Amino acid sequence: MDLPEISNFRELFLNETPMLDVRAPVEFSAGAFPNTTNIPLLNDEERHLIGIRYKEQGQPAAIELGRELIDGQPKTDRTAMWQSFVEQHPEGVLYCFRGGMRSKISQEWIHEATGIAFPRVKGGYKALRTFLLEEIEHSITEIQPIVLGGRTGAGKTIAIHQLTNSIDLEGLAWHRGSAFGGHVTPQPSQIDFENRLSIELIKHRTAKRFKIVFEDESKAVGSRHIPPALYEHMSRSPLVILDVSLQERIDNSIHEYVTVALEEYQQTYGEEQGFQKWADYATHNLSRISKRLGGERYREMNAKLQYAIDYLKKTGNPEAHQEWISQLLTDYYDPMYDYQISKKKDRITFSGSMKDVLEYLRRN
């Protein structure tokens, strides 16, 4: 029986189709797609052993070893997990690396166990990845970026989230884009970041939204790099500046880097350990920029930070963080911003408050 194959990749991503990835965990961790669950046919060790057998004795011997390794209970267990996925996601698909033997075997075992002809992706992961990379290139030729700039703490990400025609690069890269921008959990792989970005671009183009607002970023968001062609396109695009008071910037920064960041750590590690890990994270990040601050200024800011940490622990009130964050914004981030914006002045098309900027971006 010929079991079905799927080749309409665009629809898979537009519909956010659940995908069953039967590659080994090491392959999955290197790169995958949103809405994907990894339930491998072969675990990492089995895949490694089969690869050695293939190199030494060829494909037939490797296939025979594969049968020996997963026959019996492993086959029963893995098929049961696949069956559970299929029952929960009857509209889903499955894939392996190239859409070959592993996905065919998985598909056959699912059919034997359930009678369901669960479709596999033609060409597998490699074909899906190639499609998304090509779509980034197509998107860049069709879209007109509008870049939203402003000083650190101005609330650019807040604005991005209030617009329909926007892409949150920091959200996709899971990094706040500054020295204090890391999260508790790691950033996605570069491949995952590119895949997510490509899918967002496809969704906007499908909805006929070609003017897309991006936050003004450097070439990298944390350790994830914006595709060079997109970055170059953004660097030539109109620039809108969000201009807010220093107090608003301080309040936004405290909310993001103290209140929200601390909640993340405590949700992950528990209240007490989470607080200490967050405190260590804040202290470490300040020390990373100590050379640029200069010894005396760093010691002064670190003393203010440690006092604010102790005050927050005793009272639950983050207000003491205003002191060091105010100095961080005015002495560290603002000079860098002034230098960078001086090179972009010819691109500025509008500047204003949050309300005015949102109205302008919605009109344009």
C-alpha positions as CSV (number, residue, x, y, z in Angstrom):
1,M,0.0,0.0,0.0
2,D,1.3,3.5,-0.9
3,L,0.9,5.7,2.1
4,P,0.3,9.4,1.5
5,E,3.0,12.1,1.1
6,I,2.5,15.9,1.7
7,S,4.4,18.5,-0.4
8,N,2.4,21.7,0.1
9,F,4.9,23.1,2.6
10,R,3.4,26.6,2.6
11,E,0.0,25.2,3.9
12,L,1.7,23.2,6.6
13,F,3.2,26.4,8.1
14,L,0.3,28.7,7.5
15,N,-2.1,26.2,9.2
16,E,0.4,25.5,12.0
17,T,0.1,21.8,11.3
18,P,1.3,19.6,14.1
19,M,4.4,17.7,13.0
20,L,5.9,14.4,14.3
21,D,9.7,14.5,13.9
22,V,11.1,10.9,14.0
23,R,14.7,12.0,13.7
24,A,17.1,11.3,16.5
25,P,17.1,13.8,19.4
26,V,20.6,15.2,18.4
27,E,19.2,16.1,15.0
28,F,16.1,17.7,16.5
29,S,18.0,19.8,18.9
30,A,20.1,21.2,16.0
31,G,17.0,22.5,14.3
32,A,13.3,21.8,13.9
33,F,10.0,23.7,13.3
34,P,7.3,25.2,15.5
35,N,4.4,22.9,16.5
36,T,6.8,19.9,16.3
37,T,7.1,16.9,18.6
38,N,10.2,14.7,18.6
39,I,9.4,11.0,19.0
40,P,12.4,9.3,17.3
41,L,12.5,6.0,15.5
42,L,16.1,5.7,16.6
43,N,17.7,7.3,19.7
44,D,21.1,8.9,19.5
45,E,23.1,5.8,20.4
46,E,21.2,3.6,18.0
47,R,21.6,6.1,15.2
48,H,25.4,6.3,16.0
49,L,25.8,2.5,15.9
50,I,23.9,2.2,12.6
51,G,26.0,4.9,11.1
52,I,29.2,3.1,12.0
53,R,27.8,-0.2,10.6
54,Y,26.8,1.7,7.3
55,K,30.3,3.0,6.9
56,E,32.0,-0.3,7.6
57,Q,29.7,-2.8,5.9
58,G,27.2,-0.8,3.7
59,Q,23.4,-0.2,3.7
60,P,22.1,-3.8,3.9
61,A,24.1,-4.5,7.0
62,A,23.1,-1.2,8.6
63,I,19.4,-2.0,7.9
64,E,19.8,-5.4,9.5
65,L,21.4,-3.8,12.6
66,G,18.5,-1.3,12.8
67,R,16.0,-4.2,12.8
68,E,17.9,-5.9,15.6
69,L,18.1,-2.8,17.8
70,I,14.5,-1.7,17.6
71,D,12.6,-5.0,17.1
72,G,10.4,-6.2,20.0
73,Q,9.8,-3.9,22.9
74,P,11.4,-0.7,21.4
75,K,9.1,-1.0,18.4
76,T,6.1,-1.5,20.6
77,D,6.9,1.4,22.8
78,R,7.7,3.8,20.0
79,T,4.6,2.9,18.0
80,A,2.5,3.4,21.1
81,M,3.9,7.0,21.5
82,W,3.3,7.7,17.8
83,Q,-0.2,6.4,18.1
84,S,-0.9,8.8,20.9
85,F,0.4,11.7,18.8
86,V,-1.7,10.6,15.8
87,E,-4.9,10.4,17.9
88,Q,-4.3,13.8,19.5
89,H,-3.3,15.4,16.1
90,P,-5.2,13.6,13.3
91,E,-4.5,16.6,11.0
92,G,-0.8,16.2,11.5
93,V,2.1,14.9,9.4
94,L,5.4,13.2,10.1
95,Y,8.9,13.6,8.8
96,C,12.5,12.3,9.1
97,F,15.6,14.0,7.6
98,R,15.1,13.3,3.9
99,G,11.6,11.7,3.8
100,G,13.2,8.3,3.3
101,M,13.5,5.1,5.2
102,R,12.9,6.4,8.7
103,S,9.7,8.2,7.9
104,K,8.4,5.3,5.7
105,I,9.0,2.8,8.5
106,S,7.3,5.0,11.1
107,Q,4.4,5.6,8.8
108,E,4.0,1.9,8.1
109,W,4.1,1.0,11.8
110,I,1.5,3.7,12.6
111,H,-0.7,2.2,9.8
112,E,-0.3,-1.3,11.1
113,A,-1.2,-0.3,14.7
114,T,-4.0,2.1,13.9
115,G,-5.2,1.7,10.4
116,I,-4.5,5.4,9.9
117,A,-2.7,6.5,6.8
118,F,-0.8,9.3,8.5
119,P,1.0,11.4,5.8
120,R,4.7,12.0,5.7
121,V,6.4,15.1,4.4
122,K,8.0,14.6,0.9
123,G,11.7,15.3,1.2
124,G,11.5,15.5,5.0
125,Y,13.2,18.0,7.2
126,K,15.7,18.9,4.5
127,A,13.0,19.9,2.0
128,L,11.1,21.9,4.6
129,R,14.3,23.7,5.7
130,T,15.3,24.5,2.1
131,F,11.7,25.9,1.5
132,L,11.9,28.2,4.5
133,L,15.4,29.5,3.5
134,E,14.2,30.2,0.0
135,E,11.1,31.9,1.4
136,I,13.3,34.3,3.4
137,E,14.9,35.4,0.2
138,H,11.5,35.8,-1.6
139,S,10.1,37.8,1.4
140,I,13.0,40.2,1.4
141,T,12.3,41.2,-2.2
142,E,8.6,41.8,-1.5
143,I,8.5,43.5,1.9
144,Q,9.2,47.1,2.9
145,P,10.5,47.2,6.4
146,I,9.8,50.1,8.7
147,V,12.3,50.2,11.6
148,L,11.3,51.3,15.0
149,G,14.1,52.9,17.0
150,G,14.5,54.6,20.3
151,R,16.6,54.7,23.4
152,T,17.0,51.6,25.6
153,G,13.8,51.2,27.8
154,A,11.6,53.3,25.5
155,G,9.1,50.5,25.1
156,K,9.8,49.5,21.5
157,T,8.8,45.9,22.1
158,I,5.6,47.0,23.7
159,A,4.8,49.0,20.6
160,I,5.7,46.1,18.3
161,H,3.2,43.9,20.1
162,Q,0.4,46.5,19.5
163,L,0.8,46.4,15.8
164,T,-0.6,43.8,13.4
165,N,2.0,44.3,10.7
166,S,5.1,43.7,12.9
167,I,7.6,41.0,13.7
168,D,9.2,40.7,17.1
169,L,12.8,39.7,16.3
170,E,13.7,39.6,20.0
171,G,10.7,37.3,20.8
172,L,11.7,35.0,17.9
173,A,15.3,35.0,19.1
174,W,14.2,34.8,22.8
175,H,16.5,37.6,23.9
176,R,15.8,41.2,24.9
177,G,18.6,42.5,22.8
178,S,20.9,44.1,25.5
179,A,23.6,43.3,28.0
180,F,20.8,42.3,30.4
181,G,18.6,40.6,27.7
182,G,19.0,36.9,28.4
183,H,16.2,34.6,29.7
184,V,16.3,31.7,32.1
185,T,15.9,29.2,29.2
186,P,18.4,29.3,26.3
187,Q,17.9,30.9,22.9
188,P,16.6,28.8,20.1
189,S,19.3,27.5,17.7
190,Q,20.2,29.7,14.7
191,I,18.3,27.3,12.5
192,D,15.2,27.5,14.7
193,F,15.4,31.3,14.7
194,E,15.6,31.5,10.9
195,N,12.7,29.0,10.5
196,R,10.4,31.0,12.9
197,L,11.3,34.2,11.1
198,S,10.6,32.7,7.7
199,I,7.2,31.5,8.8
200,E,6.3,34.9,10.2
201,L,7.3,36.5,6.9
202,I,5.2,34.0,4.9
203,K,2.1,34.7,7.1
204,H,2.5,38.5,6.6
205,R,2.9,38.1,2.8
206,T,-0.1,35.8,2.6
207,A,-2.2,38.4,4.5
208,K,-1.0,41.0,2.0
209,R,0.9,42.9,4.7
210,F,4.1,44.0,2.9
211,K,5.0,47.0,5.1
212,I,6.4,45.3,8.2
213,V,7.6,47.0,11.4
214,F,10.8,45.6,13.0
215,E,12.6,46.9,16.0
216,D,15.9,48.6,15.3
217,E,18.5,45.8,16.1
218,S,22.2,45.2,15.6
219,K,23.2,42.3,13.3
220,A,22.7,39.9,16.2
221,V,20.0,39.5,18.8
222,G,21.9,37.9,21.7
223,S,23.9,35.2,19.8
224,R,21.3,34.8,17.0
225,H,22.1,36.5,13.7
226,I,19.5,38.3,11.6
227,P,19.8,36.9,8.0
228,P,22.3,39.3,6.3
229,A,20.1,40.2,3.4
230,L,17.2,41.2,5.7
231,Y,19.5,43.2,8.0
232,E,20.9,45.1,5.0
233,H,17.3,45.8,3.8
234,M,16.4,47.0,7.3
235,S,19.5,49.2,7.5
236,R,18.3,51.1,4.4
237,S,14.6,51.4,5.5
238,P,12.6,54.3,7.0
239,L,13.3,54.8,10.7
240,V,10.6,55.8,13.2
241,I,11.8,57.0,16.7
242,L,9.9,56.3,19.9
243,D,10.7,59.2,22.2
244,V,9.7,58.9,25.9
245,S,10.9,60.4,29.2
246,L,13.8,59.0,31.2
247,Q,11.4,58.1,34.0
248,E,9.3,56.0,31.6
249,R,12.5,54.3,30.4
250,I,13.5,53.5,34.0
251,D,10.0,52.1,34.7
252,N,10.0,49.9,31.6
253,S,13.5,48.7,32.4
254,I,12.7,47.8,36.0
255,H,9.6,45.9,34.8
256,E,11.5,44.0,32.2
257,Y,14.9,43.3,33.8
258,V,13.8,43.1,37.4
259,T,10.1,42.2,37.8
260,V,9.6,40.0,34.8
261,A,13.1,38.5,34.8
262,L,12.8,37.6,38.5
263,E,9.4,36.0,37.9
264,E,11.0,33.8,35.2
265,Y,13.8,32.7,37.5
266,Q,11.4,31.9,40.4
267,Q,9.0,30.0,38.2
268,T,12.0,27.9,37.0
269,Y,13.9,27.4,40.3
270,G,11.5,28.2,43.1
271,E,11.2,31.4,45.2
272,E,14.5,31.3,47.2
273,Q,16.8,29.7,44.7
274,G,15.2,31.7,41.8
275,F,15.9,35.0,43.6
276,Q,19.5,34.1,44.1
277,K,20.0,33.0,40.6
278,W,18.4,36.1,39.3
279,A,20.6,38.3,41.6
280,D,23.7,36.4,40.3
281,Y,22.5,37.0,36.7
282,A,22.1,40.7,37.2
283,T,25.4,41.0,39.0
284,H,27.2,39.0,36.3
285,N,25.7,41.0,33.5
286,L,26.8,44.3,35.0
287,S,30.4,42.9,35.5
288,R,30.4,42.0,31.8
289,I,30.3,45.7,30.9
290,S,32.6,46.9,33.7
291,K,35.5,47.7,31.3
292,R,33.3,50.0,29.2
293,L,31.9,51.6,32.4
294,G,35.3,52.2,33.9
295,G,36.5,50.9,37.3
296,E,35.1,53.7,39.5
297,R,31.7,54.0,37.8
298,Y,31.3,50.2,37.8
299,R,32.0,49.9,41.5
300,E,29.5,52.7,42.2
301,M,26.8,51.1,40.0
302,N,27.5,47.6,41.5
303,A,27.1,49.0,45.0
304,K,23.7,50.5,44.0
305,L,22.7,47.2,42.4
306,Q,23.6,45.1,45.5
307,Y,21.7,47.5,47.7
308,A,18.7,47.3,45.4
309,I,18.8,43.5,45.4
310,D,18.9,43.4,49.2
311,Y,16.1,45.9,49.5
312,L,14.0,43.9,47.0
313,K,14.6,40.7,49.0
314,K,13.6,42.3,52.3
315,T,10.6,44.4,51.1
316,G,9.5,42.9,47.7
317,N,9.7,46.5,46.4
318,P,11.8,47.0,43.3
319,E,12.0,50.9,43.6
320,A,15.6,50.9,44.7
321,H,16.6,49.6,41.3
322,Q,15.8,53.1,39.9
323,E,19.3,54.3,41.0
324,W,21.6,52.0,39.1
325,I,19.2,51.6,36.1
326,S,19.0,55.3,35.7
327,Q,22.8,55.5,35.6
328,L,23.0,52.5,33.3
329,L,20.7,54.2,30.8
330,T,22.3,57.6,30.9
331,D,26.0,56.7,31.2
332,Y,26.1,53.5,29.3
333,Y,23.3,53.1,26.8
334,D,22.6,56.7,25.8
335,P,26.1,57.5,24.5
336,M,26.0,54.4,22.3
337,Y,22.6,55.4,21.1
338,D,23.6,58.9,20.3
339,Y,26.6,57.7,18.3
340,Q,24.5,55.2,16.3
341,I,21.5,57.5,15.6
342,S,23.9,60.2,14.3
343,K,24.7,57.9,11.4
344,K,21.0,57.2,10.7
345,K,19.5,60.7,10.8
346,D,18.7,60.8,7.1
347,R,16.4,57.8,7.5
348,I,14.2,59.2,10.3
349,T,10.7,59.8,9.0
350,F,8.8,60.4,12.3
351,S,9.5,60.8,16.0
352,G,7.0,61.0,18.8
353,S,5.4,59.5,21.9
354,M,4.1,56.0,22.2
355,K,0.6,57.2,21.2
356,D,1.8,59.3,18.3
357,V,4.2,56.6,17.0
358,L,1.5,53.9,17.0
359,E,-1.0,56.2,15.2
360,Y,1.7,57.0,12.6
361,L,2.6,53.4,12.0
362,R,-1.0,52.3,11.7
363,R,-1.6,55.1,9.1
364,N,1.5,54.2,7.2
